[in-house]
Amino acid sequence: MALTELANLALPPGKRLLGLDLGEKTIGLALSDTLLMVATPMQTLKRAKFGADAAKLDIIISAQGVGGLVVGLPLNMDGSDGPSAQSARAFARNWAASRDIPVILQDERLSTSAVTRTLIDADTSRARRAAVVDKMAAAYILQGALDRLRYLKGGA
């Protein structure tokens, strides 16, 4: 299935979206509810090669009733692509070429910074922040997509 725009996303009823925050060493995951209203942090996976990462995601997608992926796109502040954005685009292209689940790229500028700031404000220890920041960032990215989707569909 091809990369798609959020406005063109058509999920079967009851399907969820899975948000991904792709890092160099980890992938943060977040899952939407079936009404596509709320994103919940899920887990963090250790990165490997694309095939191994995709196989882990296939298991989660099947178990959780996922109908689409929202991949964070870490653009530079001026909107240009840096190495991280190029890596996210490559992941999305590889996914779209090998799987039958739509993938959406969602601008994620400052998501990790926003989540880290929130965790610091909550007096979360450095060790705990390191353990949860990736899945929290995935939830932040996914929630942005869900809010935008609701707006595009006329529900906000």
Kinemage of the C-alpha trace (Angstrom):
@kinemage 1
@onewidth
@group {chain A} dominant
@subgroup {mainchain}
@vectorlist {calphas} color= white
{ca met a 1} P 0.000 0.000 0.000
{ca ala a 2} L 1.243 3.482 -0.710
{ca leu a 3} L 2.095 6.346 1.570
{ca thr a 4} L -1.035 8.384 2.071
{ca glu a 5} L -2.097 11.738 3.438
{ca leu a 6} L -4.053 11.910 6.661
{ca ala a 7} L -6.982 13.527 4.814
{ca asn a 8} L -7.206 10.468 2.512
{ca leu a 9} L -7.040 7.851 5.257
{ca ala a 10} L -9.975 5.446 5.217
{ca leu a 11} L -9.775 2.872 7.991
{ca pro a 12} L -12.298 0.069 8.388
{ca pro a 13} L -14.510 0.582 11.459
{ca gly a 14} L -12.908 -0.582 14.693
{ca lys a 15} L -9.328 -0.389 13.411
{ca arg a 16} L -6.650 1.517 15.330
{ca leu a 17} L -3.661 3.606 14.380
{ca leu a 18} L -0.174 2.768 15.595
{ca gly a 19} L 2.179 5.714 16.136
{ca leu a 20} L 5.921 5.288 15.678
{ca asp a 21} L 8.727 7.503 16.928
{ca leu a 22} L 11.735 6.186 15.007
{ca gly a 23} L 15.023 6.727 16.766
{ca glu a 24} L 18.469 5.460 15.882
{ca lys a 25} L 18.414 2.838 18.658
{ca thr a 26} L 14.725 2.468 19.539
{ca ile a 27} L 11.197 2.750 18.168
{ca gly a 28} L 8.620 4.281 20.482
{ca leu a 29} L 5.103 2.932 19.965
{ca ala a 30} L 1.710 4.370 20.813
{ca leu a 31} L -1.744 2.993 20.067
{ca ser a 32} L -5.007 4.789 19.379
{ca asp a 33} L -8.370 3.667 20.636
{ca thr a 34} L -10.844 2.275 18.084
{ca leu a 35} L -12.720 5.597 17.951
{ca leu a 36} L -9.480 7.352 16.896
{ca met a 37} L -9.743 9.863 19.732
{ca val a 38} L -6.945 9.071 22.211
{ca ala a 39} L -3.320 7.985 21.801
{ca thr a 40} L -1.808 5.862 24.564
{ca pro a 41} L 1.922 5.166 24.984
{ca met a 42} L 2.512 1.464 24.423
{ca gln a 43} L 6.126 0.279 24.441
{ca thr a 44} L 9.635 0.826 23.133
{ca leu a 45} L 11.299 -1.608 20.756
{ca lys a 46} L 15.031 -1.976 20.231
{ca arg a 47} L 15.908 -1.078 16.616
{ca ala a 48} L 17.320 -3.656 14.240
{ca lys a 49} L 17.318 -3.943 10.464
{ca phe a 50} L 14.070 -3.069 8.675
{ca gly a 51} L 12.987 -6.694 8.208
{ca ala a 52} L 13.327 -7.509 11.908
{ca asp a 53} L 11.603 -4.265 12.947
{ca ala a 54} L 8.763 -4.910 10.489
{ca ala a 55} L 8.311 -8.473 11.769
{ca lys a 56} L 7.933 -7.196 15.361
{ca leu a 57} L 5.461 -4.582 14.172
{ca asp a 58} L 3.489 -7.189 12.193
{ca ile a 59} L 2.870 -9.113 15.428
{ca ile a 60} L 1.686 -5.988 17.247
{ca ile a 61} L -0.474 -4.890 14.304
{ca ser a 62} L -2.192 -8.263 14.170
{ca ala a 63} L -2.706 -8.506 17.936
{ca gln a 64} L -4.018 -4.941 18.335
{ca gly a 65} L -6.232 -4.597 15.259
{ca val a 66} L -4.153 -1.850 13.690
{ca gly a 67} L -5.306 -0.458 10.346
{ca gly a 68} L -2.607 2.157 9.711
{ca leu a 69} L 0.744 3.542 10.840
{ca val a 70} L 1.576 7.129 11.758
{ca val a 71} L 5.328 7.606 11.472
{ca gly a 72} L 6.900 10.675 13.045
{ca leu a 73} L 8.779 12.796 10.510
{ca pro a 74} L 11.549 14.736 12.298
{ca leu a 75} L 11.880 17.722 9.980
{ca asn a 76} L 14.417 20.461 10.621
{ca met a 77} L 12.962 23.651 12.073
{ca asp a 78} L 12.996 25.249 8.595
{ca gly a 79} L 10.934 22.331 7.236
{ca ser a 80} L 13.799 20.688 5.372
{ca asp a 81} L 14.857 17.055 5.654
{ca gly a 82} L 17.912 16.117 7.664
{ca pro a 83} L 19.339 12.609 8.105
{ca ser a 84} L 16.645 11.588 10.618
{ca ala a 85} L 13.815 12.697 8.324
{ca gln a 86} L 15.424 10.878 5.403
{ca ser a 87} L 15.610 7.735 7.548
{ca ala a 88} L 11.929 8.051 8.524
{ca arg a 89} L 10.934 8.530 4.883
{ca ala a 90} L 12.965 5.435 3.903
{ca phe a 91} L 11.246 3.389 6.637
{ca ala a 92} L 7.827 4.580 5.431
{ca arg a 93} L 8.659 3.797 1.775
{ca asn a 94} L 9.940 0.325 2.691
{ca trp a 95} L 6.832 -0.322 4.772
{ca ala a 96} L 4.481 0.860 2.013
{ca ala a 97} L 6.262 -1.319 -0.559
{ca ser a 98} L 6.071 -4.478 1.544
{ca arg a 99} L 2.860 -4.262 3.596
{ca asp a 100} L -0.825 -3.708 2.928
{ca ile a 101} L -1.356 -1.175 5.732
{ca pro a 102} L -1.327 2.551 4.943
{ca val a 103} L 1.406 4.699 6.396
{ca ile a 104} L 1.186 8.416 7.112
{ca leu a 105} L 4.118 10.710 7.826
{ca gln a 106} L 3.354 13.184 10.638
{ca asp a 107} L 5.501 16.237 11.340
{ca glu a 108} L 7.063 15.645 14.748
{ca arg a 109} L 9.226 18.713 15.250
{ca leu a 110} L 9.942 19.233 18.953
{ca ser a 111} L 7.906 16.207 20.092
{ca thr a 112} L 10.733 14.694 22.131
{ca ser a 113} L 11.550 18.105 23.606
{ca ala a 114} L 7.919 18.687 24.588
{ca val a 115} L 7.625 15.258 26.199
{ca thr a 116} L 10.954 15.609 28.009
{ca arg a 117} L 9.917 19.024 29.347
{ca thr a 118} L 6.616 17.564 30.593
{ca leu a 119} L 8.425 14.695 32.313
{ca ile a 120} L 10.901 17.076 33.953
{ca asp a 121} L 8.014 19.273 35.140
{ca ala a 122} L 6.486 16.142 36.664
{ca asp a 123} L 9.768 15.584 38.547
{ca thr a 124} L 10.426 12.319 36.733
{ca ser a 125} L 13.883 10.876 37.380
{ca arg a 126} L 16.440 10.850 34.575
{ca ala a 127} L 16.380 7.035 34.465
{ca arg a 128} L 12.582 6.933 34.243
{ca arg a 129} L 12.578 9.633 31.532
{ca ala a 130} L 15.016 7.570 29.468
{ca ala a 131} L 12.764 4.539 29.829
{ca val a 132} L 9.529 6.257 28.723
{ca val a 133} L 10.435 9.199 26.483
{ca asp a 134} L 10.256 7.291 23.172
{ca lys a 135} L 6.806 5.805 23.724
{ca met a 136} L 5.578 9.122 25.156
{ca ala a 137} L 6.900 10.915 22.044
{ca ala a 138} L 5.083 8.341 19.869
{ca ala a 139} L 1.860 9.124 21.751
{ca tyr a 140} L 2.458 12.869 21.273
{ca ile a 141} L 2.939 12.340 17.515
{ca leu a 142} L -0.078 10.045 17.227
{ca gln a 143} L -2.313 12.369 19.257
{ca gly a 144} L -1.402 15.221 16.906
{ca ala a 145} L -2.451 13.071 13.951
{ca leu a 146} L -5.704 12.030 15.662
{ca asp a 147} L -6.564 15.650 16.477
{ca arg a 148} L -5.818 16.685 12.907
{ca leu a 149} L -7.842 13.776 11.522
{ca arg a 150} L -10.837 14.780 13.647
{ca tyr a 151} L -10.500 18.364 12.377
{ca leu a 152} L -10.254 17.213 8.745
{ca lys a 153} L -13.364 15.066 9.151
{ca gly a 154} L -15.260 18.038 10.617
{ca gly a 155} L -15.446 16.705 14.164
{ca ala a 156} L -13.478 19.383 15.993
